[in-house]
Amino acid sequence: MKLILLAAPGAGKGTQAEKLCEHFGIPSISTGAILRKNIKDGTELGKIAKTYIDDGKLIPDDIMIKVMDARLAEDDCKNGFILDGFPRTLAQAEKLDESDIKIDYVLNIDVPDEVIIDRLSGRLECPKCGTTFHIEHRKPKVDGICDNCGGKLTCREDDKPETVKSRLNVYHTQTEPLIEYYASKGMLRTAKGQNEIADTTVEVLKALGE
Ligand code: AP5
């Protein structure tokens, strides 16, 4: 299975990608996680990415395409993958089309903006392993501690209300047009994502014919 997850920031792509990884036994590739790791490690890519992420803007297409060309050529992608955060612009989608990678489905997780604002204002993330939690909807077993690796949970810098506003604007202008792009190719599946996490997983699997 080669799958693209297409959704607004905070719609639950990362959360559903975790479930789909388990279900299909394939890796999930989060562009945001790759960029945040580079920022943490102080690489050249990380230094460039930080200036855009802090403003809620997208990293330039040429940089992102190079990063993903390298990542998708790695061995663990041979039997399939879930793309969480790529493509995000028409230019990125067209580049992917030009490659020899054949995508099976593009899944849009549909969530209204007002739900997204609530989710991102309560998100907690483990800086060590990247697992996400929510102060109400997905509480860690022990307050402030990651269930997965015991890391100390933090809030993401780009979840500040003014940055979330900018990320949503960027989504509506630059990423949302991909819904029509993939619908016209007959590749689009849609799942409603405004309900609880487990209910959304059921919707997601149903949309994929599972
Ligand atoms: P990225 O990390 O991909 O951020 P994003 O797309 O903004 O998505 P998020 O990770 O914020 O949200 P999500 O949909 O995964 O939601 P989650 O599952 O955590 O990218 C960050 C930045 O990197 C971008 O802004 C850009 O600058 C750059 N970038 C990345 N890719 C790029 C590209 N291709 N080109 C250029 N630049 C790029 O859920 C959110 C919260 O809600 C969590 O707390 C979760 O527990 C909770 N939750 C989830 N589902 C539910 C539910 N059903 N009910 C209740 N709560 C829920």
py3Dmol code that shows the C-alpha trace and the ligand (Angstrom):
import py3Dmol

protein = """\
ATOM      1  CA  MET A   1       0.000   0.000   0.000  1.00  0.00           C
ATOM      2  CA  LYS A   2       1.340   3.421  -1.002  1.00  0.00           C
ATOM      3  CA  LEU A   3      -0.826   6.051   0.567  1.00  0.00           C
ATOM      4  CA  ILE A   4      -0.858   9.841   0.806  1.00  0.00           C
ATOM      5  CA  LEU A   5      -2.582  11.413   3.817  1.00  0.00           C
ATOM      6  CA  LEU A   6      -3.960  14.776   2.855  1.00  0.00           C
ATOM      7  CA  ALA A   7      -5.515  16.945   5.542  1.00  0.00           C
ATOM      8  CA  ALA A   8      -5.333  20.300   7.250  1.00  0.00           C
ATOM      9  CA  PRO A   9      -2.759  20.826  10.028  1.00  0.00           C
ATOM     10  CA  GLY A  10      -4.042  19.197  13.206  1.00  0.00           C
ATOM     11  CA  ALA A  11      -6.728  17.161  11.439  1.00  0.00           C
ATOM     12  CA  GLY A  12      -5.191  13.992  12.854  1.00  0.00           C
ATOM     13  CA  LYS A  13      -2.876  12.816  10.049  1.00  0.00           C
ATOM     14  CA  GLY A  14      -0.106  11.815  12.448  1.00  0.00           C
ATOM     15  CA  THR A  15      -2.515  10.063  14.820  1.00  0.00           C
ATOM     16  CA  GLN A  16      -4.176   8.073  12.018  1.00  0.00           C
ATOM     17  CA  ALA A  17      -0.808   7.377  10.356  1.00  0.00           C
ATOM     18  CA  GLU A  18       0.243   5.528  13.558  1.00  0.00           C
ATOM     19  CA  LYS A  19      -2.877   3.315  13.323  1.00  0.00           C
ATOM     20  CA  LEU A  20      -2.388   2.679   9.602  1.00  0.00           C
ATOM     21  CA  CYS A  21       1.258   1.704  10.146  1.00  0.00           C
ATOM     22  CA  GLU A  22       0.108  -1.010  12.553  1.00  0.00           C
ATOM     23  CA  HIS A  23      -2.732  -2.111  10.275  1.00  0.00           C
ATOM     24  CA  PHE A  24      -0.694  -2.378   7.064  1.00  0.00           C
ATOM     25  CA  GLY A  25       2.752  -3.057   8.588  1.00  0.00           C
ATOM     26  CA  ILE A  26       4.401  -0.278   6.564  1.00  0.00           C
ATOM     27  CA  PRO A  27       6.315   2.846   7.661  1.00  0.00           C
ATOM     28  CA  SER A  28       4.804   6.273   8.032  1.00  0.00           C
ATOM     29  CA  ILE A  29       6.918   9.114   6.722  1.00  0.00           C
ATOM     30  CA  SER A  30       6.175  12.411   8.424  1.00  0.00           C
ATOM     31  CA  THR A  31       7.807  15.380   6.721  1.00  0.00           C
ATOM     32  CA  GLY A  32       7.200  17.466   9.848  1.00  0.00           C
ATOM     33  CA  ALA A  33       9.033  14.894  11.996  1.00  0.00           C
ATOM     34  CA  ILE A  34      11.972  14.801   9.546  1.00  0.00           C
ATOM     35  CA  LEU A  35      12.228  18.601   9.636  1.00  0.00           C
ATOM     36  CA  ARG A  36      11.891  18.848  13.442  1.00  0.00           C
ATOM     37  CA  LYS A  37      14.656  16.216  13.851  1.00  0.00           C
ATOM     38  CA  ASN A  38      16.900  18.302  11.601  1.00  0.00           C
ATOM     39  CA  ILE A  39      16.105  21.420  13.639  1.00  0.00           C
ATOM     40  CA  LYS A  40      16.956  19.537  16.855  1.00  0.00           C
ATOM     41  CA  ASP A  41      20.232  18.259  15.365  1.00  0.00           C
ATOM     42  CA  GLY A  42      21.162  21.750  14.099  1.00  0.00           C
ATOM     43  CA  THR A  43      21.706  20.619  10.468  1.00  0.00           C
ATOM     44  CA  GLU A  44      21.759  23.063   7.516  1.00  0.00           C
ATOM     45  CA  LEU A  45      18.294  21.793   6.502  1.00  0.00           C
ATOM     46  CA  GLY A  46      17.098  22.328  10.074  1.00  0.00           C
ATOM     47  CA  LYS A  47      18.346  25.927  10.131  1.00  0.00           C
ATOM     48  CA  ILE A  48      16.506  26.739   6.900  1.00  0.00           C
ATOM     49  CA  ALA A  49      13.348  24.819   7.925  1.00  0.00           C
ATOM     50  CA  LYS A  50      13.089  26.588  11.276  1.00  0.00           C
ATOM     51  CA  THR A  51      12.641  30.031   9.685  1.00  0.00           C
ATOM     52  CA  TYR A  52       9.634  28.789   7.693  1.00  0.00           C
ATOM     53  CA  ILE A  53       8.072  26.551  10.355  1.00  0.00           C
ATOM     54  CA  ASP A  54       8.214  29.313  12.997  1.00  0.00           C
ATOM     55  CA  ASP A  55       6.166  31.514  10.630  1.00  0.00           C
ATOM     56  CA  GLY A  56       3.694  28.739   9.787  1.00  0.00           C
ATOM     57  CA  LYS A  57       4.884  28.745   6.154  1.00  0.00           C
ATOM     58  CA  LEU A  58       5.894  25.894   3.849  1.00  0.00           C
ATOM     59  CA  ILE A  59       9.521  25.001   3.181  1.00  0.00           C
ATOM     60  CA  PRO A  60      10.381  25.779  -0.508  1.00  0.00           C
ATOM     61  CA  ASP A  61       9.385  23.021  -2.947  1.00  0.00           C
ATOM     62  CA  ASP A  62      12.900  22.353  -4.305  1.00  0.00           C
ATOM     63  CA  ILE A  63      14.233  21.631  -0.797  1.00  0.00           C
ATOM     64  CA  MET A  64      11.293  19.455   0.201  1.00  0.00           C
ATOM     65  CA  ILE A  65      11.373  17.457  -3.046  1.00  0.00           C
ATOM     66  CA  LYS A  66      15.093  16.706  -2.551  1.00  0.00           C
ATOM     67  CA  VAL A  67      14.480  15.557   1.039  1.00  0.00           C
ATOM     68  CA  MET A  68      11.650  13.236  -0.048  1.00  0.00           C
ATOM     69  CA  ASP A  69      13.513  11.842  -3.091  1.00  0.00           C
ATOM     70  CA  ALA A  70      16.206  10.654  -0.689  1.00  0.00           C
ATOM     71  CA  ARG A  71      13.781   9.344   1.945  1.00  0.00           C
ATOM     72  CA  LEU A  72      11.594   7.389  -0.498  1.00  0.00           C
ATOM     73  CA  ALA A  73      14.667   5.694  -1.973  1.00  0.00           C
ATOM     74  CA  GLU A  74      15.430   4.048   1.398  1.00  0.00           C
ATOM     75  CA  ASP A  75      14.952   0.293   1.799  1.00  0.00           C
ATOM     76  CA  ASP A  76      12.037   0.414   4.251  1.00  0.00           C
ATOM     77  CA  CYS A  77       9.832   2.079   1.582  1.00  0.00           C
ATOM     78  CA  LYS A  78      10.061  -0.835  -0.863  1.00  0.00           C
ATOM     79  CA  ASN A  79       6.892  -2.591   0.342  1.00  0.00           C
ATOM     80  CA  GLY A  80       4.804   0.537   0.769  1.00  0.00           C
ATOM     81  CA  PHE A  81       4.506   3.634   2.927  1.00  0.00           C
ATOM     82  CA  ILE A  82       2.188   6.254   4.316  1.00  0.00           C
ATOM     83  CA  LEU A  83       3.066   9.821   3.388  1.00  0.00           C
ATOM     84  CA  ASP A  84       2.128  12.151   6.236  1.00  0.00           C
ATOM     85  CA  GLY A  85       2.730  15.703   4.999  1.00  0.00           C
ATOM     86  CA  PHE A  86       3.845  15.250   1.380  1.00  0.00           C
ATOM     87  CA  PRO A  87       2.886  16.458  -1.170  1.00  0.00           C
ATOM     88  CA  ARG A  88       1.573  19.785   0.077  1.00  0.00           C
ATOM     89  CA  THR A  89       1.677  21.867  -3.095  1.00  0.00           C
ATOM     90  CA  LEU A  90       0.807  21.274  -6.736  1.00  0.00           C
ATOM     91  CA  ALA A  91       4.519  21.407  -7.654  1.00  0.00           C
ATOM     92  CA  GLN A  92       5.301  18.643  -5.112  1.00  0.00           C
ATOM     93  CA  ALA A  93       2.389  16.501  -6.383  1.00  0.00           C
ATOM     94  CA  GLU A  94       3.509  16.898  -9.999  1.00  0.00           C
ATOM     95  CA  LYS A  95       7.080  15.869  -9.102  1.00  0.00           C
ATOM     96  CA  LEU A  96       5.761  12.753  -7.364  1.00  0.00           C
ATOM     97  CA  ASP A  97       3.679  11.946 -10.476  1.00  0.00           C
ATOM     98  CA  GLU A  98       6.797  12.213 -12.637  1.00  0.00           C
ATOM     99  CA  SER A  99       8.646   9.659 -10.490  1.00  0.00           C
ATOM    100  CA  ASP A 100       8.200   5.896 -10.912  1.00  0.00           C
ATOM    101  CA  ILE A 101       6.298   5.673  -7.593  1.00  0.00           C
ATOM    102  CA  LYS A 102       2.723   4.477  -8.057  1.00  0.00           C
ATOM    103  CA  ILE A 103       0.439   5.820  -5.320  1.00  0.00           C
ATOM    104  CA  ASP A 104      -2.635   3.640  -4.574  1.00  0.00           C
ATOM    105  CA  TYR A 105      -4.814   6.137  -2.704  1.00  0.00           C
ATOM    106  CA  VAL A 106      -4.903   9.703  -1.471  1.00  0.00           C
ATOM    107  CA  LEU A 107      -6.893   9.929   1.735  1.00  0.00           C
ATOM    108  CA  ASN A 108      -8.399  13.233   2.770  1.00  0.00           C
ATOM    109  CA  ILE A 109      -9.287  13.441   6.479  1.00  0.00           C
ATOM    110  CA  ASP A 110     -11.949  16.106   6.573  1.00  0.00           C
ATOM    111  CA  VAL A 111     -12.105  18.235   9.750  1.00  0.00           C
ATOM    112  CA  PRO A 112     -13.573  21.758  10.161  1.00  0.00           C
ATOM    113  CA  ASP A 113     -11.175  24.587  11.112  1.00  0.00           C
ATOM    114  CA  GLU A 114     -12.819  25.231  14.518  1.00  0.00           C
ATOM    115  CA  VAL A 115     -12.179  21.603  15.604  1.00  0.00           C
ATOM    116  CA  ILE A 116      -8.567  21.920  14.464  1.00  0.00           C
ATOM    117  CA  ILE A 117      -7.967  25.005  16.589  1.00  0.00           C
ATOM    118  CA  ASP A 118      -9.219  23.114  19.672  1.00  0.00           C
ATOM    119  CA  ARG A 119      -7.036  20.100  18.890  1.00  0.00           C
ATOM    120  CA  LEU A 120      -3.829  22.031  18.340  1.00  0.00           C
ATOM    121  CA  SER A 121      -4.282  24.184  21.434  1.00  0.00           C
ATOM    122  CA  GLY A 122      -4.353  20.960  23.525  1.00  0.00           C
ATOM    123  CA  ARG A 123      -1.694  18.931  21.706  1.00  0.00           C
ATOM    124  CA  LEU A 124       1.287  17.542  23.595  1.00  0.00           C
ATOM    125  CA  GLU A 125       4.227  15.982  21.788  1.00  0.00           C
ATOM    126  CA  CYS A 126       7.142  13.831  22.841  1.00  0.00           C
ATOM    127  CA  PRO A 127      10.318  15.515  21.547  1.00  0.00           C
ATOM    128  CA  LYS A 128      12.177  12.181  21.822  1.00  0.00           C
ATOM    129  CA  CYS A 129       9.954   9.784  19.815  1.00  0.00           C
ATOM    130  CA  GLY A 130       7.382  12.150  18.226  1.00  0.00           C
ATOM    131  CA  THR A 131       4.263  10.473  19.706  1.00  0.00           C
ATOM    132  CA  THR A 132       1.412  12.968  20.109  1.00  0.00           C
ATOM    133  CA  PHE A 133      -1.135  13.241  22.911  1.00  0.00           C
ATOM    134  CA  HIS A 134      -3.940  15.620  23.780  1.00  0.00           C
ATOM    135  CA  ILE A 135      -4.811  17.119  27.144  1.00  0.00           C
ATOM    136  CA  GLU A 136      -8.412  15.877  26.793  1.00  0.00           C
ATOM    137  CA  HIS A 137      -8.792  13.553  23.805  1.00  0.00           C
ATOM    138  CA  ARG A 138      -5.669  11.410  24.168  1.00  0.00           C
ATOM    139  CA  LYS A 139      -4.301  11.720  27.669  1.00  0.00           C
ATOM    140  CA  PRO A 140      -0.971  10.111  28.525  1.00  0.00           C
ATOM    141  CA  LYS A 141      -1.158   7.446  31.271  1.00  0.00           C
ATOM    142  CA  VAL A 142       1.072   9.600  33.501  1.00  0.00           C
ATOM    143  CA  ASP A 143       0.647  13.390  33.313  1.00  0.00           C
ATOM    144  CA  GLY A 144       3.305  15.018  31.112  1.00  0.00           C
ATOM    145  CA  ILE A 145       5.141  11.749  30.339  1.00  0.00           C
ATOM    146  CA  CYS A 146       5.216   9.868  27.013  1.00  0.00           C
ATOM    147  CA  ASP A 147       3.572   6.398  27.214  1.00  0.00           C
ATOM    148  CA  ASN A 148       5.888   5.154  24.494  1.00  0.00           C
ATOM    149  CA  CYS A 149       9.391   6.160  25.653  1.00  0.00           C
ATOM    150  CA  GLY A 150       9.048   8.012  28.967  1.00  0.00           C
ATOM    151  CA  GLY A 151      10.089  11.377  27.404  1.00  0.00           C
ATOM    152  CA  LYS A 152       8.838  14.661  28.877  1.00  0.00           C
ATOM    153  CA  LEU A 153       5.907  15.948  26.797  1.00  0.00           C
ATOM    154  CA  THR A 154       6.013  19.503  25.419  1.00  0.00           C
ATOM    155  CA  CYS A 155       3.848  21.832  23.303  1.00  0.00           C
ATOM    156  CA  ARG A 156       4.996  22.395  19.724  1.00  0.00           C
ATOM    157  CA  GLU A 157       6.273  25.938  19.014  1.00  0.00           C
ATOM    158  CA  ASP A 158       4.139  26.146  15.849  1.00  0.00           C
ATOM    159  CA  ASP A 159       0.941  25.338  17.804  1.00  0.00           C
ATOM    160  CA  LYS A 160       0.770  28.946  19.109  1.00  0.00           C
ATOM    161  CA  PRO A 161      -2.604  30.449  18.049  1.00  0.00           C
ATOM    162  CA  GLU A 162      -1.098  33.026  15.629  1.00  0.00           C
ATOM    163  CA  THR A 163       1.045  30.368  13.910  1.00  0.00           C
ATOM    164  CA  VAL A 164      -1.910  27.956  13.673  1.00  0.00           C
ATOM    165  CA  LYS A 165      -3.865  30.726  11.887  1.00  0.00           C
ATOM    166  CA  SER A 166      -1.063  31.123   9.361  1.00  0.00           C
ATOM    167  CA  ARG A 167      -0.746  27.316   8.884  1.00  0.00           C
ATOM    168  CA  LEU A 168      -4.483  27.062   8.186  1.00  0.00           C
ATOM    169  CA  ASN A 169      -4.283  29.895   5.623  1.00  0.00           C
ATOM    170  CA  VAL A 170      -1.361  28.182   3.926  1.00  0.00           C
ATOM    171  CA  TYR A 171      -3.322  24.904   3.907  1.00  0.00           C
ATOM    172  CA  HIS A 172      -6.401  26.459   2.292  1.00  0.00           C
ATOM    173  CA  THR A 173      -4.434  28.291  -0.401  1.00  0.00           C
ATOM    174  CA  GLN A 174      -1.603  25.857  -1.211  1.00  0.00           C
ATOM    175  CA  THR A 175      -2.608  22.326  -0.126  1.00  0.00           C
ATOM    176  CA  GLU A 176      -6.408  22.164  -0.411  1.00  0.00           C
ATOM    177  CA  PRO A 177      -6.281  22.425  -4.260  1.00  0.00           C
ATOM    178  CA  LEU A 178      -4.680  18.948  -4.200  1.00  0.00           C
ATOM    179  CA  ILE A 179      -8.077  17.495  -3.213  1.00  0.00           C
ATOM    180  CA  GLU A 180      -9.446  18.421  -6.643  1.00  0.00           C
ATOM    181  CA  TYR A 181      -6.170  17.420  -8.322  1.00  0.00           C
ATOM    182  CA  TYR A 182      -6.329  13.856  -6.978  1.00  0.00           C
ATOM    183  CA  ALA A 183     -10.141  13.605  -7.288  1.00  0.00           C
ATOM    184  CA  SER A 184      -9.811  14.296 -11.012  1.00  0.00           C
ATOM    185  CA  LYS A 185      -7.356  11.372 -11.239  1.00  0.00           C
ATOM    186  CA  GLY A 186      -9.809   9.055  -9.415  1.00  0.00           C
ATOM    187  CA  MET A 187      -7.362   8.532  -6.536  1.00  0.00           C
ATOM    188  CA  LEU A 188      -9.156  10.409  -3.751  1.00  0.00           C
ATOM    189  CA  ARG A 189     -10.867   8.777  -0.752  1.00  0.00           C
ATOM    190  CA  THR A 190     -12.433  10.857   2.020  1.00  0.00           C
ATOM    191  CA  ALA A 191     -12.987  10.114   5.714  1.00  0.00           C
ATOM    192  CA  LYS A 192     -14.787  12.342   8.187  1.00  0.00           C
ATOM    193  CA  GLY A 193     -12.351  13.172  10.973  1.00  0.00           C
ATOM    194  CA  GLN A 194     -14.258  15.288  13.490  1.00  0.00           C
ATOM    195  CA  ASN A 195     -15.199  12.393  15.805  1.00  0.00           C
ATOM    196  CA  GLU A 196     -13.154  10.544  18.422  1.00  0.00           C
ATOM    197  CA  ILE A 197      -9.829   9.013  17.368  1.00  0.00           C
ATOM    198  CA  ALA A 198     -11.070   5.372  17.305  1.00  0.00           C
ATOM    199  CA  ASP A 199     -14.204   6.355  15.308  1.00  0.00           C
ATOM    200  CA  THR A 200     -12.028   8.209  12.812  1.00  0.00           C
ATOM    201  CA  THR A 201      -9.831   5.127  12.395  1.00  0.00           C
ATOM    202  CA  VAL A 202     -12.953   3.110  11.501  1.00  0.00           C
ATOM    203  CA  GLU A 203     -13.920   5.788   8.912  1.00  0.00           C
ATOM    204  CA  VAL A 204     -10.381   5.858   7.525  1.00  0.00           C
ATOM    205  CA  LEU A 205     -10.190   2.063   7.089  1.00  0.00           C
ATOM    206  CA  LYS A 206     -13.665   2.018   5.539  1.00  0.00           C
ATOM    207  CA  ALA A 207     -12.649   4.726   3.058  1.00  0.00           C
ATOM    208  CA  LEU A 208      -9.694   2.535   2.073  1.00  0.00           C
ATOM    209  CA  GLY A 209     -11.941  -0.503   1.577  1.00  0.00           C
ATOM    210  CA  GLU A 210     -10.551  -2.364   4.633  1.00  0.00           C
TER     211      GLU A 210
END
"""
ligand_1 = """\
57
AP5
P 3.670 18.832 10.107
O 4.361 18.309 11.296
O 3.315 17.898 8.993
O 2.411 19.623 10.642
P 0.910 19.720 10.109
O 0.557 19.276 8.757
O 0.612 21.115 10.389
O 0.214 18.614 10.876
P 0.261 18.384 12.405
O 1.401 17.488 12.750
O 0.181 19.698 13.121
O -1.144 17.698 12.639
P -1.706 16.235 12.375
O -2.716 16.296 11.265
O -0.627 15.212 12.241
O -2.510 16.081 13.718
P -2.241 15.153 14.992
O -2.464 13.733 14.624
O -0.971 15.525 15.679
O 4.489 20.030 9.435
C 5.034 21.078 10.212
C 5.630 22.134 9.302
O 6.682 21.557 8.484
C 4.681 22.765 8.280
O 3.929 23.819 8.843
C 5.679 23.260 7.207
O 6.319 24.441 7.623
C 6.717 22.144 7.186
N 6.408 21.111 6.175
C 6.023 19.827 6.414
N 5.809 19.177 5.259
C 6.059 20.055 4.260
C 5.992 19.972 2.839
N 5.617 18.857 2.196
N 6.295 21.095 2.112
C 6.688 22.233 2.740
N 6.759 22.376 4.069
C 6.450 21.291 4.835
O -3.491 15.631 15.891
C -3.532 16.933 16.455
C -3.999 16.843 17.922
O -5.360 16.411 17.958
C -3.213 15.829 18.777
O -3.124 16.344 20.080
C -4.105 14.564 18.749
O -3.945 13.781 19.930
C -5.502 15.171 18.674
N -6.419 14.364 17.862
C -6.130 13.734 16.692
N -7.223 13.119 16.202
C -8.240 13.403 17.079
C -9.624 13.055 17.119
N -10.183 12.324 16.152
N -10.362 13.549 18.159
C -9.817 14.312 19.125
N -8.498 14.644 19.152
C -7.718 14.203 18.128
"""
view = py3Dmol.view(width=600, height=400)
view.addModel(protein, "pdb")
view.setStyle({"model": 0}, {"cartoon": {"style": "trace"}})
view.addModel(ligand_1, "xyz")
view.setStyle({"model": 1}, {"stick": {}})
view.zoomTo()
view.show()
